[in-house]
Amino acid sequence: MEERKSCQKTPCHDCDRFAAWYLLGGDEAEARAKAEDLCLEQTVECPEEILPAGFIQDQVVGRLEAFERTDGGAHRALVSFLDDVTGGELPQLLNVLYGNISLKKGFCLDRVRDCFPFWRRFKGPRFGREGLRTLLGVPRRPLLSTAIKPMGLPPEQLALLAGRFAAGGIDLIKDDHGLCNQPFAAFAERAGRCAEAVRKGSAQAGHKALYAPNVTAPADEVCRRARFAKQLGAGALLVCPGLTGFDAMRTLADDDTLQLPILAHPAFLGSFVTSPDNGISHYALFGQIMRIAGADAIIFPHAGGRFGFLPEDCREVADGTQAPLGGLRSIFPAPGGGMSLQRIPELLEFYGNEVIFLVGGDLLRNGAEIEKNCERYRKMVADV
Amino acid sequence: MEERKSCQKTPCHDCDRFAAWYLLGGDEAEARAKAEDLCLEQTVECPEEILPAGFIQDQVVGRLEAFERTDGGAHRALVSFLDDVTGGELPQLLNVLYGNISLKKGFCLDRVRDCFPFWRRFKGPRFGREGLRTLLGVPRRPLLSTAIKPMGLPPEQLALLAGRFAAGGIDLIKDDHGLCNQPFAAFAERAGRCAEAVRKGSAQAGHKALYAPNVTAPADEVCRRARFAKQLGAGALLVCPGLTGFDAMRTLADDDTLQLPILAHPAFLGSFVTSPDNGISHYALFGQIMRIAGADAIIFPHAGGRFGFLPEDCREVADGTQAPLGGLRSIFPAPGGGMSLQRIPELLEFYGNEVIFLVGGDLLRNGAEIEKNCERYRKMVADV
């Protein structure tokens, strides 16, 4: 292993570069060639021989800071980039981290490094774990969430469900992420009715509950819909950054007129984590990038539900949500994707208390028994 | 093969559903189970047994219209969705097409079907091939483009390059997609100087050239930067929808105050096309979805350059840019990614005339000879 002096400390407090680890395919020589290619491809996109000497060669081109063999026999490289190549803008940060090389095989973004001064340029989550706990008045136990569904129900029926969940003691009641502004459940009517129902149900239960409408919307509508939702009484927001772009979520998090916690949903992002020799790790994508982009919680499918995430993938997500990163707040992992009540004890064992459980369809079984199902859900975490 | 009557015609003019073909992994039984799973997962996200009868079961749930074995022995399914589940909004369209199943293996979006009335709900490319040819006054030959680079040059040097390319007869001169708003090349100064240089170089050559600054920017800046670019004299826009979200590009295309052609760059989208058992085909992603989202040309790496696209991948892109799709305009494939002048004859053979060639770094070799390189580039397409 070789490592340059400039990036030896973690966290690094005193340089003008940030860095990321990449897993590279092939044998040692191939992996090293990939690391060198990455330094050019992610910055200047030029053959080395035509690069001007000085600033560009010395600072703008990515710098191979370390290259090593992993325990599994693969290779990984730490590459640093000049802070200023991002212009402090999130879309260009993502471009530098994984823009062009997303088009090549054998390059995986494994994690970004805790380069303190750089990550401080991003505000990150406004609430994070602590802020969300304070908002809800739940200092210790896992938080409980559910989704109103299925798509196709009229607003009054969705609101009825939302109200019953709130009365049943659920902390966070979110739109199913497929609810947007359909003719059969227009945003304004749905969000208004659901916010009202959650307020009433919550008062009835003597328990604080937040409603999170889905503001995944056309680019020129995301902020408007979020502000409107707040006026209507929404207490949080659901957004799919894979559909809106990560920076749309960042604008919601940074907006001082909104100040609502954000639940991020992974729709349309799965292809980043499904290939063994391309993509972004669960740790970096769902843990780190989501935090940099302002999510307060990241929803993802827990192992053994309807999706194919493995336990180690879920562990990576959870680890990434809390690893030190420029002082950005830790956020909640929110495992869901076909979780049933009977799996809660296992999830508790896996995640501990710093988690939001997301149980959707299973609370709707035996229609008339929603309140009973909610009560069971609540009791499962009451004493932890 | 079984196919329901409602979706038998292509294009289909008379129903309230749209449809897409998916490639599904596993043996016949597994593939069929995946097709059925997809119908639920992309819409109601609920187990079938708790779905209300009537509208939701009959119309909202995706409908398996056809299931067949491909020539290669795999399986594919045609699944239709009620138009209204998208609410006419592009982010939700992408969600319905590939949101949750992006998180599962064995599901690939292969192509969307030409469901005429549905695709007509999207305006698509404002210019398309014909409009861009008219703007440039080039009725027949392939269009020539290049990029100003490398990142790290100051605005005056980027502008010098842009001017020389314009004087050399290049039609479209774009920012390298890594140029955003860095301290060493701030957007306003760079775009202003480059637009001016292209105007002058173009006048000098007696040839129409367009400058396309990169407006890949924070969500709340994309439109502002594009409008500012227009004021400064930009003749086109470069955007990376993988970084901004597809709908940000759509807002640029639909903006009547802008009316500038859009070159789309594939940064951060590669993971959709690199896995054999997950993702979106080159045809659907770079051909169809780019059109639906308003691109007038799609940049992608041609086979045998710095990237690993295969010739058949590139053929798919080209086919997707022109296949009938609700009457949306055909757009240009713009193969690049390390193309050299000596490969132009081969590219001409491959793509024919309906193409934008993108040669970047190769025009910069032998520094002083940019004009000569441009002349060579121009001559290669002069007589076709």
Chai-1 contact restraints between the chains, C-beta under 6 A:
chainA,res_idxA,chainB,res_idxB,connection_type,confidence,min_distance_angstrom,max_distance_angstrom,comment,restraint_id
A,T43,B,M151,contact,1.0,0.0,6.0,A-B,restraint_1
A,V44,B,P150,contact,1.0,0.0,6.0,A-B,restraint_2
A,V44,B,M151,contact,1.0,0.0,6.0,A-B,restraint_3
A,E45,B,D176,contact,1.0,0.0,6.0,A-B,restraint_4
A,C46,B,K149,contact,1.0,0.0,6.0,A-B,restraint_5
A,C46,B,P150,contact,1.0,0.0,6.0,A-B,restraint_6
A,C46,B,G361,contact,1.0,0.0,6.0,A-B,restraint_7
A,P47,B,G361,contact,1.0,0.0,6.0,A-B,restraint_8
A,I50,B,L364,contact,1.0,0.0,6.0,A-B,restraint_9
A,F55,B,G152,contact,1.0,0.0,6.0,A-B,restraint_10
A,I56,B,P150,contact,1.0,0.0,6.0,A-B,restraint_11
A,I56,B,G152,contact,1.0,0.0,6.0,A-B,restraint_12
A,V60,B,M151,contact,1.0,0.0,6.0,A-B,restraint_13
A,V60,B,G152,contact,1.0,0.0,6.0,A-B,restraint_14
A,D84,B,Q182,contact,1.0,0.0,6.0,A-B,restraint_15
A,D84,B,P183,contact,1.0,0.0,6.0,A-B,restraint_16
A,G87,B,C180,contact,1.0,0.0,6.0,A-B,restraint_17
A,G87,B,N181,contact,1.0,0.0,6.0,A-B,restraint_18
A,G87,B,Q182,contact,1.0,0.0,6.0,A-B,restraint_19
A,E89,B,C180,contact,1.0,0.0,6.0,A-B,restraint_20
A,E89,B,P218,contact,1.0,0.0,6.0,A-B,restraint_21
A,P91,B,T216,contact,1.0,0.0,6.0,A-B,restraint_22
A,P91,B,L243,contact,1.0,0.0,6.0,A-B,restraint_23
A,P91,B,T244,contact,1.0,0.0,6.0,A-B,restraint_24
A,Q92,B,C180,contact,1.0,0.0,6.0,A-B,restraint_25
A,L94,B,L243,contact,1.0,0.0,6.0,A-B,restraint_26
A,L94,B,F268,contact,1.0,0.0,6.0,A-B,restraint_27
A,N95,B,L243,contact,1.0,0.0,6.0,A-B,restraint_28
A,N95,B,A267,contact,1.0,0.0,6.0,A-B,restraint_29
A,G99,B,A267,contact,1.0,0.0,6.0,A-B,restraint_30
A,G99,B,F268,contact,1.0,0.0,6.0,A-B,restraint_31
A,N100,B,A267,contact,1.0,0.0,6.0,A-B,restraint_32
A,S102,B,F268,contact,1.0,0.0,6.0,A-B,restraint_33
A,S102,B,G270,contact,1.0,0.0,6.0,A-B,restraint_34
A,S102,B,S271,contact,1.0,0.0,6.0,A-B,restraint_35
A,L103,B,G270,contact,1.0,0.0,6.0,A-B,restraint_36
A,L103,B,P301,contact,1.0,0.0,6.0,A-B,restraint_37
A,L103,B,F307,contact,1.0,0.0,6.0,A-B,restraint_38
A,K104,B,F307,contact,1.0,0.0,6.0,A-B,restraint_39
A,K104,B,G308,contact,1.0,0.0,6.0,A-B,restraint_40
A,K105,B,T274,contact,1.0,0.0,6.0,A-B,restraint_41
A,K105,B,G308,contact,1.0,0.0,6.0,A-B,restraint_42
A,K149,B,C46,contact,1.0,0.0,6.0,A-B,restraint_43
A,P150,B,V44,contact,1.0,0.0,6.0,A-B,restraint_44
A,P150,B,C46,contact,1.0,0.0,6.0,A-B,restraint_45
A,P150,B,I56,contact,1.0,0.0,6.0,A-B,restraint_46
A,M151,B,T43,contact,1.0,0.0,6.0,A-B,restraint_47
A,M151,B,V44,contact,1.0,0.0,6.0,A-B,restraint_48
A,M151,B,V60,contact,1.0,0.0,6.0,A-B,restraint_49
A,G152,B,F55,contact,1.0,0.0,6.0,A-B,restraint_50
A,G152,B,I56,contact,1.0,0.0,6.0,A-B,restraint_51
A,G152,B,V60,contact,1.0,0.0,6.0,A-B,restraint_52
A,D176,B,E45,contact,1.0,0.0,6.0,A-B,restraint_53
A,C180,B,G87,contact,1.0,0.0,6.0,A-B,restraint_54
A,C180,B,E89,contact,1.0,0.0,6.0,A-B,restraint_55
A,C180,B,Q92,contact,1.0,0.0,6.0,A-B,restraint_56
A,N181,B,G87,contact,1.0,0.0,6.0,A-B,restraint_57
A,Q182,B,D84,contact,1.0,0.0,6.0,A-B,restraint_58
A,Q182,B,G87,contact,1.0,0.0,6.0,A-B,restraint_59
A,P183,B,D84,contact,1.0,0.0,6.0,A-B,restraint_60
A,T216,B,P91,contact,1.0,0.0,6.0,A-B,restraint_61
A,P218,B,E89,contact,1.0,0.0,6.0,A-B,restraint_62
A,P218,B,D247,contact,1.0,0.0,6.0,A-B,restraint_63
A,A219,B,D247,contact,1.0,0.0,6.0,A-B,restraint_64
A,A219,B,A248,contact,1.0,0.0,6.0,A-B,restraint_65
A,A219,B,T251,contact,1.0,0.0,6.0,A-B,restraint_66
A,D220,B,T251,contact,1.0,0.0,6.0,A-B,restraint_67
A,L243,B,P91,contact,1.0,0.0,6.0,A-B,restraint_68
A,L243,B,L94,contact,1.0,0.0,6.0,A-B,restraint_69
A,L243,B,N95,contact,1.0,0.0,6.0,A-B,restraint_70
A,T244,B,P91,contact,1.0,0.0,6.0,A-B,restraint_71
A,T244,B,G245,contact,1.0,0.0,6.0,A-B,restraint_72
A,G245,B,T244,contact,1.0,0.0,6.0,A-B,restraint_73
A,G245,B,G245,contact,1.0,0.0,6.0,A-B,restraint_74
A,D247,B,P218,contact,1.0,0.0,6.0,A-B,restraint_75
A,D247,B,A219,contact,1.0,0.0,6.0,A-B,restraint_76
A,A248,B,A219,contact,1.0,0.0,6.0,A-B,restraint_77
A,T251,B,A219,contact,1.0,0.0,6.0,A-B,restraint_78
A,T251,B,D220,contact,1.0,0.0,6.0,A-B,restraint_79
A,A267,B,N95,contact,1.0,0.0,6.0,A-B,restraint_80
A,A267,B,G99,contact,1.0,0.0,6.0,A-B,restraint_81
A,A267,B,N100,contact,1.0,0.0,6.0,A-B,restraint_82
A,F268,B,L94,contact,1.0,0.0,6.0,A-B,restraint_83
A,F268,B,G99,contact,1.0,0.0,6.0,A-B,restraint_84
A,F268,B,S102,contact,1.0,0.0,6.0,A-B,restraint_85
A,G270,B,S102,contact,1.0,0.0,6.0,A-B,restraint_86
A,G270,B,L103,contact,1.0,0.0,6.0,A-B,restraint_87
A,S271,B,S102,contact,1.0,0.0,6.0,A-B,restraint_88
A,S271,B,S271,contact,1.0,0.0,6.0,A-B,restraint_89
A,S271,B,F272,contact,1.0,0.0,6.0,A-B,restraint_90
A,S271,B,N278,contact,1.0,0.0,6.0,A-B,restraint_91
A,S271,B,G279,contact,1.0,0.0,6.0,A-B,restraint_92
A,F272,B,S271,contact,1.0,0.0,6.0,A-B,restraint_93
A,T274,B,K105,contact,1.0,0.0,6.0,A-B,restraint_94
A,T274,B,S275,contact,1.0,0.0,6.0,A-B,restraint_95
A,T274,B,N278,contact,1.0,0.0,6.0,A-B,restraint_96
A,S275,B,T274,contact,1.0,0.0,6.0,A-B,restraint_97
A,S275,B,S275,contact,1.0,0.0,6.0,A-B,restraint_98
A,N278,B,S271,contact,1.0,0.0,6.0,A-B,restraint_99
A,N278,B,T274,contact,1.0,0.0,6.0,A-B,restraint_100
A,G279,B,S271,contact,1.0,0.0,6.0,A-B,restraint_101
A,P301,B,L103,contact,1.0,0.0,6.0,A-B,restraint_102
A,F307,B,L103,contact,1.0,0.0,6.0,A-B,restraint_103
A,F307,B,K104,contact,1.0,0.0,6.0,A-B,restraint_104
A,G308,B,K104,contact,1.0,0.0,6.0,A-B,restraint_105
A,G308,B,K105,contact,1.0,0.0,6.0,A-B,restraint_106
A,G361,B,C46,contact,1.0,0.0,6.0,A-B,restraint_107
A,G361,B,P47,contact,1.0,0.0,6.0,A-B,restraint_108
A,L364,B,I50,contact,1.0,0.0,6.0,A-B,restraint_109
